[in-house]
Structure formats: C-alpha cells, structure tokens
Amino acid sequence: MADDLATLRRALDDGRIGVLVSDLDGVLRRFDDRAWSRFDDLAGVGHGAVFRATLRNPLLQDVLRGRATHAQWRASAVGDLVDHGADALRARDAVDAWAATPAAVDPDVAALLRTACERYVPVFVFTNGTDRVPAEMADLGLDEFTAPRGTHLLNSAELGAAKPHIEAYDAARARISHVLGRTVGAAEIWFLDDSPGHITGASAAGWHAVLRTP
C-alpha cells in the first residue's frame, strides 16, 4: 500500500476527514501511456504528434472550463494532425482511437473511497474534465462515487474553473457545501491528486492535500 493511501486511511481511522475528495485521471482512473505510439502509427505521424494534438491542444483549456465540447476538441486535434501532414482519414481514426482508449479503475483508491462511504464520510470526485466525464464514469461503474444523480462529481467543465487555479477549489467547496446542505470549511476537506501543481493549489485553498504517488 502506497504511503499516500496509508496517510488517508489513518486520517479516516482517526476521524479527521470531514469530506474526502479524489482526483479522477491518474488516481481513481488510469490509462496506459504506452498506447501513444499506436495512435501515432494510426495517424502516420512522428512520435508524440497525437499527444501534442490532443493534450497540448490550445482548445483544451476551453474544454476543461465548459466553453467547448469534447467533440470540438477531437475535431481540433484532427485538424492539427492534418496541418502537420497527416491524411485526414488516418488522423480521424487515430483521434477516435485515442478518445476510445479503455481505462482501468485503481482498486486501492476505489477501496479507500468505499471505506469512507461506509463510515458516512462524504466522498466527491474532482476532475479537470469534459462534458463526457459523467458517461465515462458510468461506463466504468464509478458513478457509485458521484451518486445521487452525479451531484458528487466536481467537474471543471461544469464549475467553469480548472485546477490548479484557486477559483476551482473555491467553486468545488461551494458545490460540496450546497450538496451537503451546510457550510463546509476548507480544513474539513482531504484531497488526493497525482499532480504536484494541483496539490499546491489545494493547499493554498486550505485543503488537506495528499499527493498520489505511482
């Protein structure tokens, strides 16, 4: 068991956690980074081109804030690959394959969240996500952590602000308070994320932030 999860389990055992918040990608949900070379092969482009066209796409920041859709992001990525010499059909196939990449649930993180739920500690999932996140979580069976009706999903695309900006943590805490029907203090929230920058942002917002290590 990683030290980060041990820290959270001890805090649960000691009754110190008022609300437990987990990041999604890289924490509760994981992808196989080895697939990037396959996407490049599908597009017929050089190493790293599909990664740059998708995760380094300027439109992504708008997608994460609800100003653009996942479909628009995919179309932009295809256009970027074509601009860099890829055949249009091959570029579309590569981006479609990337968008359909299967994910795996981290069983240790899921078990921790279930333990918190069993102890009546509210659990939320906080992600820099897109309009597709609710459906993706349902496909993986992760909507157990965002029920009822997705109210425990803190999605930047709905909040209008993304981690690590302080506005995202403030908006997330306001949403938590609204869902729970009471004012939730920042110090009540314990947050698990795999990004050092997101951890720094959460700490600046007054949350207890724990870095998820590989």
C-alpha positions as CSV (number, residue, x, y, z in Angstrom):
1,M,0.0,0.0,0.0
2,A,1.4,3.4,-1.0
3,D,2.2,5.8,1.7
4,D,-0.3,8.3,0.4
5,L,-3.2,5.9,0.9
6,A,-1.9,4.9,4.2
7,T,-2.0,8.6,5.3
8,L,-5.6,8.9,4.3
9,R,-6.6,5.6,5.9
10,R,-5.0,6.8,9.2
11,A,-6.9,10.0,8.9
12,L,-10.1,8.1,8.3
13,D,-9.4,5.9,11.3
14,D,-8.8,8.9,13.5
15,G,-12.0,10.7,12.4
16,R,-10.1,13.7,11.0
17,I,-11.6,13.7,7.5
18,G,-14.8,15.6,7.1
19,V,-15.0,15.3,3.3
20,L,-12.8,13.1,1.1
21,V,-12.2,14.3,-2.4
22,S,-10.3,12.3,-5.1
23,D,-9.0,13.3,-8.4
24,L,-10.1,11.1,-11.4
25,D,-7.4,10.7,-14.0
26,G,-4.1,9.3,-12.8
27,V,-5.7,8.5,-9.4
28,L,-9.1,6.8,-9.5
29,R,-9.0,6.1,-13.3
30,R,-5.8,5.2,-15.1
31,F,-4.8,4.9,-18.7
32,D,-1.9,3.0,-20.4
33,D,0.6,5.6,-21.6
34,R,2.1,3.1,-23.9
35,A,-0.8,3.5,-26.3
36,W,0.5,6.8,-27.7
37,S,2.9,5.1,-30.1
38,R,-0.1,3.2,-31.5
39,F,-2.0,6.4,-32.1
40,D,1.0,7.9,-33.9
41,D,1.2,4.8,-36.1
42,L,-2.5,5.0,-36.9
43,A,-2.2,8.6,-38.0
44,G,1.1,8.0,-39.8
45,V,2.9,10.8,-38.0
46,G,6.0,11.1,-36.0
47,H,6.5,10.3,-32.3
48,G,4.4,12.4,-30.0
49,A,2.3,14.1,-32.6
50,V,-1.0,12.7,-31.4
51,F,-0.2,13.6,-27.8
52,R,0.6,17.2,-28.8
53,A,-2.6,17.4,-31.0
54,T,-4.8,16.3,-28.1
55,L,-3.3,17.1,-24.7
56,R,-1.3,20.1,-25.9
57,N,-4.2,21.5,-27.9
58,P,-5.0,25.1,-27.1
59,L,-8.7,24.4,-27.2
60,L,-8.3,22.0,-24.2
61,Q,-8.3,24.9,-21.7
62,D,-11.7,25.9,-23.0
63,V,-13.0,22.3,-22.9
64,L,-12.0,22.0,-19.3
65,R,-13.9,25.1,-18.4
66,G,-17.1,24.2,-20.2
67,R,-16.6,26.6,-23.1
68,A,-16.1,23.9,-25.7
69,T,-17.1,20.3,-26.1
70,H,-15.2,17.1,-26.3
71,A,-16.4,16.7,-29.9
72,Q,-14.9,20.1,-30.8
73,W,-11.7,19.2,-29.1
74,R,-11.4,16.0,-31.2
75,A,-12.1,17.9,-34.4
76,S,-9.4,20.4,-33.5
77,A,-7.0,17.6,-32.9
78,V,-7.7,16.1,-36.3
79,G,-7.2,19.4,-37.9
80,D,-3.9,19.9,-36.1
81,L,-2.7,16.5,-37.4
82,V,-3.7,17.3,-40.9
83,D,-2.0,20.6,-40.7
84,H,1.2,18.7,-39.8
85,G,0.9,16.4,-42.8
86,A,-1.4,13.5,-41.7
87,D,-4.0,12.1,-44.0
88,A,-7.4,13.3,-42.9
89,L,-9.0,9.8,-42.6
90,R,-6.0,8.4,-40.7
91,A,-5.9,11.4,-38.4
92,R,-9.6,10.9,-37.6
93,D,-9.0,7.2,-37.0
94,A,-6.1,8.0,-34.6
95,V,-8.1,10.6,-32.6
96,D,-11.1,8.3,-32.4
97,A,-8.9,5.5,-31.1
98,W,-7.4,7.9,-28.6
99,A,-10.9,9.0,-27.4
100,A,-12.0,5.4,-27.0
101,T,-8.9,4.3,-25.0
102,P,-10.0,1.9,-22.3
103,A,-9.3,2.9,-18.7
104,A,-8.8,0.9,-15.6
105,V,-10.0,1.7,-12.1
106,D,-7.4,1.8,-9.4
107,P,-8.6,-0.8,-6.9
108,D,-6.8,0.6,-4.0
109,V,-8.2,4.1,-4.4
110,A,-11.7,2.7,-5.0
111,A,-11.4,0.6,-1.9
112,L,-10.4,3.7,0.1
113,L,-13.4,5.7,-1.2
114,R,-15.7,2.8,-0.4
115,T,-14.4,2.6,3.2
116,A,-15.1,6.4,3.6
117,C,-18.6,5.9,2.3
118,E,-19.2,3.0,4.7
119,R,-18.1,5.3,7.5
120,Y,-20.5,8.0,6.3
121,V,-17.7,10.3,5.2
122,P,-18.9,12.2,2.1
123,V,-16.9,11.3,-1.0
124,F,-16.6,13.5,-4.1
125,V,-14.6,13.2,-7.3
126,F,-12.9,16.4,-8.5
127,T,-11.6,16.4,-12.1
128,N,-10.4,18.7,-14.8
129,G,-12.9,17.1,-17.1
130,T,-15.1,17.4,-20.1
131,D,-18.7,17.1,-21.0
132,R,-18.1,13.3,-21.5
133,V,-17.0,12.6,-17.9
134,P,-20.3,11.6,-16.4
135,A,-20.9,9.0,-19.2
136,E,-17.3,7.7,-18.9
137,M,-17.6,7.3,-15.2
138,A,-20.9,5.4,-15.6
139,D,-19.2,3.1,-18.1
140,L,-16.5,2.2,-15.5
141,G,-19.0,1.8,-12.7
142,L,-17.5,4.8,-10.9
143,D,-20.9,6.6,-10.7
144,E,-21.2,4.9,-7.3
145,F,-18.9,7.6,-6.0
146,T,-20.9,10.5,-7.6
147,A,-24.5,9.5,-6.7
148,P,-27.1,10.6,-6.3
149,R,-27.6,11.9,-9.9
150,G,-24.0,12.9,-10.2
151,T,-24.1,15.5,-7.5
152,H,-20.8,14.3,-6.0
153,L,-18.9,14.9,-9.3
154,L,-16.9,18.1,-9.2
155,N,-16.2,18.6,-12.9
156,S,-14.2,21.7,-14.1
157,A,-16.3,21.7,-17.3
158,E,-19.4,22.4,-15.1
159,L,-17.6,24.6,-12.4
160,G,-16.1,26.9,-15.1
161,A,-12.7,26.8,-13.4
162,A,-9.9,24.3,-13.5
163,K,-7.2,23.1,-11.1
164,P,-4.8,24.4,-10.0
165,H,-6.5,27.8,-10.0
166,I,-7.8,28.9,-6.7
167,E,-11.2,29.6,-8.3
168,A,-11.6,25.9,-9.0
169,Y,-11.1,24.9,-5.4
170,D,-13.4,27.6,-4.1
171,A,-16.1,26.6,-6.6
172,A,-15.7,23.0,-5.7
173,R,-16.0,23.7,-2.0
174,A,-19.1,25.8,-2.7
175,R,-20.6,22.9,-4.6
176,I,-19.8,20.5,-1.8
177,S,-21.4,22.8,0.7
178,H,-24.5,23.1,-1.5
179,V,-24.8,19.3,-1.9
180,L,-24.3,18.6,1.8
181,G,-26.6,21.4,2.9
182,R,-24.1,23.1,5.2
183,T,-21.1,25.3,5.0
184,V,-18.0,23.1,4.6
185,G,-14.8,24.5,5.9
186,A,-11.7,24.2,3.8
187,A,-9.9,22.4,6.6
188,E,-12.5,19.6,6.6
189,I,-11.6,18.6,3.0
190,W,-8.9,16.0,2.4
191,F,-7.9,15.8,-1.3
192,L,-6.0,13.1,-3.2
193,D,-4.3,14.1,-6.6
194,D,-1.4,12.9,-8.6
195,S,-0.4,16.4,-9.8
196,P,2.1,18.3,-7.6
197,G,0.6,21.6,-9.0
198,H,-2.9,20.6,-8.1
199,I,-1.7,19.6,-4.6
200,T,-0.1,23.1,-4.2
201,G,-3.3,24.7,-5.4
202,A,-5.4,22.7,-2.9
203,S,-3.1,23.5,-0.1
204,A,-3.3,27.2,-0.9
205,A,-7.1,26.9,-0.7
206,G,-6.8,25.5,2.8
207,W,-7.5,21.8,2.0
208,H,-5.5,18.9,3.3
209,A,-3.8,17.8,0.1
210,V,-2.1,14.4,-0.3
211,L,0.0,13.6,-3.4
212,R,-0.8,10.2,-5.0
213,T,2.5,8.5,-5.9
214,P,2.9,5.8,-8.6
